[in-house]
Amino acid sequence: MTTWALTPAGSGAAVAADAASGAARRAAGAAAPLPASLLSCRGVDVRAGTRCLVRGLDLDITPGQRWAVVGPNGAGKSSLLLVLAGARRPDAGAVALGGQTLGHWSVEALAGLRAMVTDRWVDPFATSVRDTVQAARFRLRGAPALAAGAADVAGNCLALLDCAHLAGRDVRQLSRGERQRVAVATALAQDTALVLLDEPISHQDPRHQVQVLQALQARTATTYVAALHDINAAARFATHALLLAGDGSWVAGARDTVLTRERLSPLFSTTITEIDVAGQRVFVSLGDAA
Amino acid sequence: MDLHRAPPRTVLQLLALATLLALLAALRFGSVSVDTAGLVQALGDLALGQDRPSLATTLLSLRLPRAGTAMAVGGLLALSGALLQALLRNPLADPYVLGVSGGASCAALLAIAVGAGAALTALCAAGGALLALALLFVLAHRTLFARDAVLDAGRDNTILLTGVMIASLCTAVLSLALSLAPDGRLRSMVFWLLGDLGGATSPALAALAVSGWVLLWALAQRDAAALNLMLGGDLQAYTQGVATTQVRRRLIIITAVATGLAVALAGAVGFVGFVAPHLVRRLVGANPRLVLPAATLLGAVLVLLADTIGRSVVAPLQLPVGALMALIGVPVFVWQLQRP
């Protein structure tokens, strides 16, 4: 049990005006139409067994925003991403994508709206990298004109992630870092407005950490929700952040108001300080809090 | 290492040609051989509906049902093996892991033990297969009718483990049936267990087998692209647009019906369902869109050839087709494994 609670009641708090508006409206009891948000959560609970990891999450994500989901191990980041992807039902509340609840969409329609990068890829048999990426075009199989460009799309996405040279290789023989970039390329090849990423840079070397995030950022029209362990990567990549404590409490809002040492230190139960490196804020963990 | 493979279309064309040649060989050779001219003549007569008695016509009427059944049995078992290896993401899976064939064998042996004829035995085998499938659906219902769209890796084993348990139960019943059966029927029971095409003399059953094979293959092929994505994990496939739970349920039913049909027709023919998908994956890769047709054709070829050899080499004795296939197939498979 963590001693850290964002609010005394243990419920969530949306800081920053844009994210707070949803909560305020809900408090007022008004059934107002959803804003032009791409993805929204209303009172979403995520449980693991008897523990409640996330309680009453209200979130509005509008097109073009990049959200970092940050929190300690086991705080429910991956579980929440599964809920957002529609692969797991929320234990309470509702998630809406494109103005409709997730249950409203067919599996196939959902695949046209959001893609997901997992950190647990499964490769039971020898398959080429090219085929793995092209599989993301499955949802377009009924549209031959679009499906015809599959090879080009796959090639472009691989090139974007510095994987062009891997196209002919067997996915099982890639390093974990290479395999992870192929997974990101696969999600991008699905060509969706929303991309959910679970630890997309956990296996990347320093150069590729930056490269992967920059490749994602370059697609400015795309909306991202990424679970990230590296606070500095989160601060560089995200426009907004969602902190999950794992005891039900959460904080959501614009990056600069949420990713601060005052919030991050109790979140990770360790002393985190900020230093200034060439005009950039850098978080440094100093070890266990007293 | 880059993956270099033969063009899939060529492989499929060659396999189709091989199936045709194996079928001709099955019609030509046996305890008595027919020359090709006589065979072509008899086939022509058969096709045109002319009734011109000759040795070739007589042999054809005996061999065609058996060849058709052999082809269908091989095709069904290989299809079933290819589907299961992909569904369970486990290269060790074969058509018998779900326990469906165990159910079929139990019912068939009990029928033989009480003196049932070939037709009744086949019917009982089909019933036993369906019963085992129903048991699998009841016991693994939490996985097969999962509330969430995506299974985690731990639960993915439920189907496999439940199937293995059903198969073990059936083996126990089989042992009891064998040990309690009267001596006079023991031989036909053992032969049935080894896989025996000797009883495949009915043209109607052969036609049923072949049409069942083609139908199940076509049904499986419709889900092949979805299955290809499911190789990459349920979560990935689901986010890419595959209704994973429904596809899995459909394909398990297809697999079970294919296995049940094959076992009802020819007993528990081993090896082909395991090895055919392995061999074709080395040729065309892992994509079920290619693996399913290639494996099912290769399975048909293997059983046709094994059966033809089994009834020609030591004629008039007949060797069990499963054993022959393993005798030839194991060295080929091991040799394949050794290659870089």
Interface residues (C-beta under 8 A of the other chain):
Chain A: L82 A85 G86 A87 R88 R89 S106 V107 E108 L110 A111 G112 R114 A115 M116 T118 R120 W121 V122 D123 P124 F125 A126 T127 S128 D131 T132 A135 A136 F138 R139 R141 G168 R169 D170 Q173 T186 Q190 L196
Chain B: M1 D2 L3 R89 N90 P91 R147 D148 A149 V150 A153 A225 A226 N228 L229 L231 G232 G233 L235 Q236 Y238 T239 Q240 G241 V242 A243 R281 G285 A286 N287
